[in-house]
């Protein structure tokens, strides 16, 4: 069974890949978050989900997704995410 979360736009991500969902406001208040995001941008490992202003960062082992959806909404979606049977 696989769970998927809609991050906005046309982006859907397998929930198993998500390491963390971080509120965008923490970016400006945390030097560590700023350095992490600069590092990921330099590595070309950031994906801007839409042209809208990001409200959250969805971190996977490989990439950081800049989502226009709040971290609270993404958390709620994770709790009620779409279930797809591996048999389908």
Buried (B, 14 or more C-beta within 10 A) or exposed (E): EEBBBBBBBEBEBEBEBBEEBBBBEBBEEEEEBEEBBEEBEEEEEBBBBBEEEBBBBBBBEEBBBBBBBBBEBBEEBBEEBEEEEEEE
